[in-house]
Amino acid sequence: MASIIKNLDWFDGDPNSLALFAVAVATFFLITAFAAAIGLRQGRKPALARAKHLASGVSASETLDLDGQEDNHRESKSRLHRRASIVGRRFRKSRRIRDNLLFFASFAKAPRNVGSITPSGRGLGRAMAAELPEEYSVCVELGGGTGSLTSAILAAGVPSDKLIVVERDPRLVTHLRKRFGKVKVVEGDAQHLRQILAEAGIDHVDAVVSGLPLRNLPGAVRLNIANEVFAALEPGGVFVQFTYWGEPPIPAEVVQRCSTGGRMTRRVWRNMPPANVWRYERRAEAD
């Protein structure tokens, strides 16, 4: 927490920015508390059910008749209780909580660059990965974050040696390298994507998947990133981007010059916040 507070130089006395941070903090802890309450409730259900059953009581004759059923019932309840305990322990120690804390620290340092107080959900990651082409030589992910989108890309069938993740936050870079040992994770800015790829000996790529909140970034930055992406793509290459709003994420001038057109392919309501998936293809004659 001390490191988070130390990095709170982005609001610079602006009451609106400070109010945004306060809302983000409150929302984050409400989500965490709600998830913890669900885990605790699930862990207590078997024990409460057993206590209620024992408290109800049965007659001696009924006990004799139902001995076998009671033994099976107790065994079933015991298994459920053990499973609930395991789930509870896993929940408390889960990577998701640690990832959320790390992601929130990055949000506190640079909220406009991060865009959300929690990482993208698994549903959004799967929806974006589903837009990737079937065959490619290199796939690039922009803004690896804590790895939720990276996991979805790998699960979609992209080999780890054909995936390059670009992340600008040094702490998240370290986290990604530990979590995905076989994936090439590069610390850098997406505005210099072609330079990053050139240093890795790569001229063009077949797909780019972006976890960056492009709509939150300044117009000049968004334009630079879009130009870099389409310049790095092979003709016919695919660019997948999400937004939290209905507006397209790529500037119209870039779409007209470089793309065959973009379209919103999916809406993921269960993400926090709900998100839209956009898919673009680079046209053959694009510069």
N, C-alpha and C positions, 0 to 999 in steps of 0.2 A: 504493500500500500504506500509505503514511503516513496518508493521509486515512481509510482503513478503520480503522486502529488507533486513530486519534484519536477515531473515533465509537463505539468499543467501550465505551460506558457503560451498555449495556443489561443486561449480566450482573451488574454491581454486586457482584462478589465471590462470586456464586453458583456453586459448583463444577459443578452440573448444567448450567447454562446455558453455562459455559465449555467443558465437555466436548462439548456439542452443537455449539458453534462449531468446536472442533477437528475433530470428525468431519466437519462440513460442509466445512471447508478441505481436509481430506484427500480427501474424495469429489470435490470440484471439480477438484483437480489430477490425480487419477487419471483422471477422465473426459476432461480436456483432453489428458493424455499418451496415453491410449488412442486418441483421435481423431487426434492427430498421427502416431502410429505407423502407423495404417491408411493415412493419406495418404502417408507416406513409402514404405510397402510397395507401394502401388499405383504410385507413381512409379518404383520400382526394377524392377518386374516385367518391362517390355519390355527393359530393358538386360540383366538377368540371363538372360532367355530367349535373347537374341541371343548373349551370350557363351558360353552352353552349346552353342548350335548351332554356332558357329565352332570351339569346342574339340573337337567330335566328329570333324570332318574328313571329307572324301570323296575318292574316287579321281579321277584326271584324267578318265577316260572318263565317270564319273558327273557331274563338273562340266560337261563339254561338253553332256551330255544334259539337264542340269537348269538350264542358264543362265537360260532364260526364267522358270522357276519360282522360281529364287533371286532374280532381280531383283524379281519380284512380291512375294516373301516379304520382301525387304529394304524395299521400299516400304511394305508393310503394317506392318512393325515400326516403320519410321520414323514413320508416321502415328500409331501407337499411342503411341510414345515422346513425340511432340509433344503429343498429347492428354493423356497422363499428366502432362507437365510443366505444361501449362496448368491442369489440375485441381489439381496441387500448389500452384501459385502462388495460385490462387483460394482454395484451402482456407486457406493461411496468412494471406491477407488478407481472409478472409471476414468478413461482418458478424456471423456467428454468434458467433465468438470475442469480438469487441468487445462484442457484446450480453451475452454470458455474464459478462464482466468487470464491465460496468456493473451488471448485475443482481445479481451477487455482492456488489458494494459496497453496494447497497441492502439486501441480506439482512443483511450485517454490521452495518448501522446499525439495522435494525428487523426481526429475524428473524420475529417473530410476525405482523407486517403483510405480509410477503412470502411466507412459507410454504414456499419452496423455494429451493435455491441456484442453480437454472437456470431460464430462462424456459420456459413451456409449449411443448411440441413442436408441430410443424406438424399432426400427426395429431389432437391434442386440439383445436387451433384449428379444423380442418375439421369435426370432429365437433360442436363447439358451434355453428358457423355454420350447419350443416345443419339445426338446429332452429329457425332464424329463420322468421317468416312470409313468404309470397310477396310481400305488399304491405304497405307501411308508409310513414309520412311522416317519422318520426324514429326512429333506433336509437341507443341509448346503450351505450357500453362502460365498465364500471367497472374501474379498475386496469389502465391501458394497458401498464404495464411497459415492455419494450423494443420492443413492436409485433408480436409473433408472432401474437397473437389478432387484432389490428387488421388485419394482412395477410390473415388467413383471412376476416374479415368482408367486406373489400373484394372479395376473390376470389369470395365467394359471391354477389356482385351488388349489394351495398349501395353506392349512389353516395356518393362522398366528401363531398358537400355535405349528405347526410342522416345522417351519422355524427358523434356527439359522444363524445369520449373524456375521461373524468374520471380524473385521476391526481394523487396528493397529493405525490409526491416531485419537487421542483423540477428535479433533474438529469434524471430520466426525462421530465418535461414538455418540457424543452429538446430532448432526444433525439427525442422523438416529433414535435415541431413541425418539426424538420429533416428527418426521414425521411418524414413525411406532410404535405407542405406545404398540401394542399387540405382536410385534415381539421381540424375545430375541436377543439383540445385545450385542456381547461380544468384549471387547477391547483385542486384542491379535494378535500374529503372527501365520500365517498359518503353519510355520515350527514346531509349537507345537500343531497341531490340535488335536491329540489324548489326550493330557493332558487337553486341553480346554474342550473337550467332556467329559472326565472322571470327571472333576470338576462339570459338569452339570448332572452327573449321566447317561451318554450315552456311551454304548460300541461300537456300530456300527451304521452307517447311510446307507440309501438306495440311496442317490443321493448327489453329490457335484457339485455345479455350481460355476465356478471361474471367477471373474472379474479382476483377477490379470494379469498384463502383463508379463507372465512367460518368454517369449523370451527376455525381457529386463533385467531380473534379472541375477546375476552371476550364473555360472553353478552349483556351490555347493548349492546355495539357491534353485535353480530350482529342483535339484535332491532331496533335503530334503523335499520340499513341495510335490513333486510327490509321494515319499515314504510314507509320512504321509497320503495323500489322499487315496491311495490304501489300506493302512493298516486299515484305518477307515471305508472303504466301506464293506458292506455285500457282499458275493459272488453273482455275478450277478448285483451288484450295478453299477450305472452310474456316470461317471465323464464327465462334459461338460466344455470345455475350448475354448477360442477364441484366435486368433492370428491376427496380422496385416500383416503377411507375409505368404508365401506358405509352409514354413517348419513346421513339426509337433511340437507341444509345449512340448510334454513329451519326456524325454530322452529314447533312444531306449532300453537301458538296463532295465529300469523300465517296459517298454511295454512288453518286452520278458518274464520278470519274473512274472509280476502281472496281465497283461491284456490279453483279448482275441484278442486284436488288436484295433487300433484306425483308424478312418476315418473322413475325412472332409465331413460334411453333408450339409452345406449351406455356401453361400458367400453373404454377405450383402454389396452391393455397396453403399447404401445410408448412411452408417455410416461414421463418420469423425474420422480417416481415414477408408476406406473400410476394412472389417474384415471377417475372415473365422471362422466357428464354427466347432469344433472337438468333437467327441463323443467316449468315451472309456467305456468298461465294465470290471469289475474285474472278473478274472477267479476263479473258485471254489478252486483250489489248491494253490492259491497265499499265500505267507507268510505275 
